[in-house]
Amino acid sequence: MDSSGEIMAFDGADRDLLATPSPAALAQLIEGEIIPRLLMAHQAGGRSEVIPMTTGVIAPSELSRFARQVMTDDLSTLIDHVDLLMRRGVAVETIYFDLLSPTAKLLGVMWEEDVCTFNDVTIGLCRLQQIVYEFADRVHLGTGGGDGRTALFALTPGDQHSFGLVLVVEFFRRAGWRTVCMTDATAEDLAETVRRDYFDLIGFSMADHSWLDALQPVITNLRSVSRNAGVRVIVGGKVFSDDPSRVALVGADETALDAREAVNTAERLVTTSIAVA
């Protein structure tokens, strides 16, 4: 695949971000524009180097090695790599939260420290998202649940950091929830959706604090027009993990540090809402 060719195909706004990239602008471009365009079919390739892994945990040295591999190896080789980890006792949940998610963060650090190029980070994030989808059906949650409950997930309108949201949606789906994910929705799109369809839960992800002021009126409006007058709202992402007081600021009910915690939090919120009703 000619990654440079893909990047050159972007429009003027994208090239402006490339010309003067900030960490926030880079993340927006990578996850909002480049990843969707680079999702590719499995490619042929050799097997990956064996990781010296004998326990069900991810060692720091393995994390740094994997970060380098996602920038250079093809998808089939990376899948073989993850399969090897699973055969050695690493759970899929551990792969998601102790390998893939930290790798995405490490790629950002490597970019900021000029350890790798823009193209390298682009390909790495693309491959990480492909791995999430590849292994989604292998996730086994302890207690399950869901009971047919419905959840709407979206990025904060304007924000485009989608990798974390992908993990959250997959975990809710495996826990038995019926999920709708609207990564490109406007505030009007979301309002029309909750006005038309019944949802027990609405979840927002935000990585860039510059969208904080925009989220509060969106949540207020969704509560007012929702078919479910008691709809619960959770928020997640770096913005809220850095400062949990922002949860109340935007008018949400709670936050969660990761997808596993989000499922448990949502179950508790919705169960409490039903009991009160």
Order of alpha helices (4+ residues) and beta strands (2+ residues): alpha-alpha-alpha-alpha-alpha-alpha-alpha-alpha-alpha-beta-alpha-beta-alpha-beta-alpha-beta-alpha-alpha-beta-alpha
